[in-house]
């Protein structure tokens, strides 16, 4: 029963957030600060998620093969490589470091 209660509360919460977004006046959405935040917030959240996934293991910070793969992806991005090549470089470097025992 607790699981269904949690699911129900999540559904109601998601609907309330969506409804709140629809009820915001257009004048608020057209402000330069709001537009700038709306443009930068997804990038900041994605960067934080990437850092957490690459450098965290539970509650500890670690440097392992994932960090090497992220570094390879960053280099590929700096060289203006296509997206699939960036992903392939990250995968190959991560696999290589893990194969070497890292």
Secondary structure by P-SEA (a helix, b strand, c coil): caaaaaaaaaaaaaaaaaaaaaaccccccccaaaaaaaacaaaaaaaaaaaaacccccccccccaaaaaaaaaaaaaaacccaaaaaaaaaaaaaaaaaacc
